[in-house]
Amino acid sequence: MIGEPVTVIRREQHGFTPEGEPRWERTEETVPNVLIQDGSGANATDSTRPDGVTVAKTAHFPRAWHYRSLRGCRVRIDGTEYAVIGDPRPYTGGLTPTRWNLTVELQDERG
């Protein structure tokens, strides 16, 4: 199996403004060989979003990627950004037989 490249987008604090407020910057990192699995999609059921949909995907990150927490990150796949759900951690124990050891659930809401 061969995955595809995705972009991990982080919002990181880089110092402070002259007023003392945190200065945030977006950083991007390309991760090759990520397996993408389509998840479920659903139409919104609330009356304030009659055309709304929720799109879910699962990304399987390779062992070769140097793990950093993905909490609060976004992942860009084919030009669409998805929010990372929770704070996924790599599998432990060394008994996973594939090249992928981190399952990341992603979500995007539109409309």
C-alpha positions in Angstrom: 0.0 0.0 0.0 1.1 3.5 -0.7 -0.4 6.6 0.9 -0.6 10.2 -0.3 1.0 13.4 1.0 -1.0 15.5 3.4 -0.3 18.9 5.1 -0.4 19.3 8.9 -1.3 22.8 9.8 -0.4 24.0 13.3 -1.2 27.3 15.1 1.9 28.1 17.2 2.7 31.0 19.5 5.6 33.0 18.3 6.3 35.7 20.9 4.1 38.6 21.8 2.8 41.8 20.2 4.0 45.2 21.6 0.7 45.3 23.6 1.6 42.0 25.3 -0.9 39.8 23.4 0.3 36.4 22.1 1.4 36.4 18.4 0.2 33.3 16.6 1.5 32.0 13.3 0.4 29.1 11.1 3.1 26.5 10.2 2.7 23.8 7.7 4.4 20.4 7.4 4.0 17.9 4.6 3.7 14.3 5.7 4.2 11.7 2.9 2.6 8.3 2.7 -0.6 8.9 4.7 -3.4 6.5 4.1 -6.8 8.2 3.8 -10.0 6.4 4.7 -13.4 8.0 3.9 -15.7 8.0 6.9 -19.3 8.8 7.3 -20.9 11.9 6.1 -24.2 13.4 7.5 -26.6 16.2 6.6 -27.1 18.7 9.3 -30.4 18.3 11.2 -30.7 21.8 12.8 -33.0 24.3 11.2 -30.3 27.0 11.1 -28.2 25.0 8.6 -30.5 23.5 6.1 -27.7 22.9 3.6 -25.1 21.9 6.2 -23.1 18.7 6.0 -20.5 17.0 8.2 -17.6 15.1 6.5 -15.5 12.7 8.4 -12.2 11.0 7.3 -9.6 8.9 9.0 -5.9 9.4 8.3 -3.3 6.7 9.1 0.1 8.3 9.6 3.3 6.4 8.9 5.8 5.3 11.6 8.5 7.3 9.7 6.8 10.5 10.6 8.4 12.1 13.7 5.4 12.3 16.1 4.2 15.6 17.5 0.9 16.1 19.2 -1.9 16.9 16.7 -4.2 18.5 19.3 -5.8 21.6 17.7 -4.2 21.0 14.3 -5.8 20.8 10.9 -4.9 18.4 8.1 -5.2 19.5 4.4 -6.2 16.7 2.0 -6.6 17.6 -1.7 -7.1 21.3 -0.9 -9.7 20.8 1.9 -8.8 21.4 5.6 -10.1 19.0 8.2 -10.0 19.5 12.0 -8.2 16.9 14.1 -10.5 15.3 16.6 -9.0 15.0 20.1 -5.3 14.3 20.7 -4.4 11.0 18.9 -1.4 9.0 20.0 0.7 6.4 18.2 0.1 2.7 18.9 2.4 1.3 21.5 3.9 -2.1 22.1 5.8 -2.5 18.8 3.5 -5.3 17.6 1.7 -3.4 14.8 2.7 -5.1 11.6 2.3 -2.3 9.2 4.1 0.9 8.3 1.4 3.0 9.9 1.0 3.4 13.6 -1.1 6.5 14.2 -4.9 6.8 13.5 -6.2 10.4 13.2 -9.9 11.1 13.0 -10.7 14.2 11.0 -13.9 16.3 10.5 -15.1 19.2 8.4 -18.5 20.9 8.6 -19.8 22.9 5.7 -22.9 25.0 5.0 
